[in-house]
Amino acid sequence: MCLCVDKWIQRVSFPLLFGGAGFAAWSLWSPATAAWLMPVIVAAVGAAVFALERAQPFESRWNGSGDAKEDLGYVASTALFAHIGEVLAWSCALACAAYVAPDVPFWPRNWPMPVQIALALAIGDFLPYLYHRASHESSGVLWRIHAIHHAPAHLNALNFAHFHPLNALLTAGLTLLPLALLGAGADVLFVAGVLHNVHGVLSHANVDFRLGPLNLVFSMAELHRWHHARDPRLANGNYGATVTLWDWLFGTRRTAGRAPAAGEIGLWQGSVVPARLRDRILFPWRDRLPAGCCGG
């Protein structure tokens, strides 16, 4: 492939896909489209990423890694429980609205929509940041729930769905609930939710992204790969799901100044998770590991 095309893909694909998804969500959202528009946008971005992973892979050996049946199982369970988390967040917000200043919205609804969305991404990342960090700094149930996400020794777009269902539920709820309680409009919540999911696909993608200065703002693939490193000194950082704000403020932004090698990705030494999907669901509450475990 022509070098100029390679550079174009590296530098422009993230802004186009992320910005395009946000614009599509903003311009097409309505109460009538809310039920189906988000998965359509995320699937469209996923299809584009699938093509980019083959045109401009970060590590060609990661394409086709893993088990397709297992990947689809994770996609289905993650989507289902993330949706449950979103519904619970909305329900809690409605239940609390009668008691928490119902006539005084705290959200700056008169601000320009791009500014509201940027604010929503920053605020929406705060509680997931704390939960994500607590998961890494715990050796108990929280880590056992989250360790499933770090089990693959490769990264591609489908890794975004490799979560325990509870992890997906909590992250979705913790992202949207504060925004709903602050009075953010339904359109802002929707666009923020779309961008959060799209960013998750992109940050795990096996694409040789080069974001340059945008790495200071977004917790994208160049940083997030180090979060999946086998070395816990690097993996215990870059907790932001979408933006790097809270990592900057709490001193947990990590970069090694180079790209990780293929063998540097996966669970760190001593961490183990069951090999089978059905065993991983019960893994956080089991004192003894089932036969056939995999580890770092």
Beta strands, then each sheet from edge to edge (+ up, - down):
strand 1: 272-274
strand 2: 293-295
sheet 1: 1+ 2-
end
